[in-house]
Amino acid sequence: MNAFVIDAFEFCRLKERREGEVAVADLPRLADESVDRKGMLAWTLHGGNNRQGHPQLSLSVSGSLHLMCQRCLAPFEFKIASDATLVLAQDEGSADEIDALLADESVEVIVGSHEFDIGQVIEDEALLAIPLSPKHDVCPDLPAVKPAPEDEKVSPFAVLKKLKQ
């Protein structure tokens, strides 16, 4: 993907909206995680301000890519559906202050710029959506594990009952 660069602060001020699709193969770090570099990601980016008046980007990323199952070592399709709220700061110091002020784990505070690469943010969000150890819900080649049959539990009083007879 060619760098898709915006002025992040102006984008938020004007409350702009952009959307598009990008191939997994065009995102180098994500492609390295993929088995075959195939797949597409759809993305939507909205600009605006949060309640405190800070510039804020809302990013949605969805799509799929092929990952290697860490249990059976077979490739499988992994669906990505991720939403992120990114509050923009002018610099690292401001980012730390805003982060402390917001004290909200669901909001990411990042340093914005007048040459902000949306492709990097889309790729970051997709990478964060991938589990550390990806695996099938149920591996197709492995037998389903059945719980071991429980032996009937014998009551400790059953022995006493036998003595009484």
N, C-alpha and C positions, 0 to 999 in steps of 0.2 A: 504494500500500500504506500503510495506517495504520502509524504507528510501532509496531513490536513491541519493547517495552522490557522488559529483564530486569535484575535485579541480577546482574551478571556474576560477582562473587566468590562469591555464594551459589549460583549456578547451578553453578559449578565444585565448590564444597565439597560440595554434595549429589549431584554426578555426574549431573545431569539430562540429559535428551535431548529435543530438540524437532525437528520436521520439518514441512515444508509446501511450498506452491507459491506463486509470485508471478508476476504478469504483467509482462512487460517494460515495458508502458505505465505500470505503477505505480512504476517506478524511473526517475526523471527523467533522470539522467545517462546511463544505459544506453539509454533510449528515444531520446535525442538521437543516439546512435551507430547506431541501427537505421534501416533504410529505411522501414519501415511501422509501427513500434511494436508489431508482433505477436510472439508467442512467449511461452513459459512457462519458468520456471526452478523446478526442484525443489531443495530444500535440506534438509540435515540438520545439526544442531548438537549436539555432545556436550561435556559439561563434565567436568573431572577435574583431575588434577595431573600434572606431569611428574616425571621422576626426582629432580630437585632439590627438589621440593615446591612449585613455583610453580603457581598456577592456570593452567589451559590449556584452550582451546577447540579442538575439531576441527570444521572446517566443510567440508562437501561441497556443491558446487553443480553442477547439470547441467541441460541443456536446450538450447534453440536460439533463435536470433533471425536476422533477415534483415539482412545487411550488403551494402554496395556493393563489388563487385569493383573493385579499383584498376587492373586490367589492361584489362578490356573494358567497365567501367562498367555492368554488369548486376547486379541483385540476386541474392544466393544465400543459401542457408540455412547458417548457421555453427553447429556443435555445440560447446557448452561442456561440459567435464567437468573440474572443478577441485577439488582438495583442498588445504586449508590448515591449518596448525597455528599457533595464535595463543596466545602466552604473555602473561598479563596482568601488568601492573605497576601500582603505586599512582599513580605520577607519572612525568614525563619523565625525571627524574634516575635513578629506579629502573629505568626502561626501558633507559636507556643502560648501566647497570651489568649488568643481566641479559643484555642482548644481548652484551656483551663476555665475560661469564662463559660463556654458551652457545656462542658462536662457531660457530653453525650457520646457514648460509644458507637452509636449508629451513624454518626456524622464524622467524616474525615476532613481534617483541615489541611490544605495543601497550599503551596506557594504558587500563585497564579502569575501569568506574564502576558505581555502584549504579543508574544509569539508562542502561543500555547498549542502543543501538538496533541490533538484529540486522539490520534492513533495510539500514542503511548498510554493514555488513560484507558482506552478501550481494552488494550492488551493487558494492562495491569488488572483491570476488573475481571477479565476472563481467567487470568492466572490465579487470582484469589478465589475463584469459584471452584477450581479443581481441588479435589481432596488430596491430602498428603499421600495416601495409599489407595489409589482408585481400584475398585473391584466390582464385578457383577453383583447383583443382588443374590442371584443363584447362578453359579457357574454351570454352563451347559454340559461340560464333559465330566464333571465330578458327580458322583452319586450323592443324592440328598442325604444328609445326616439325620438318622432317625434317633429319637431319644431311646436310651437303653431301657428295656422293660424293667420295671421295678418289681422286685420280689414282694409277695404279699407280706406286709408287716405283721409279725406275730405279736400279739399283745403279751406283755410280761405276765399278765394274770392268767393266760391260757394254761401255763404250767401248773399253776395252783388249782385250776379247775380240774385238770387231769388227776391230781392227787386226791381231790375230794371224792372222786368217783370210786 
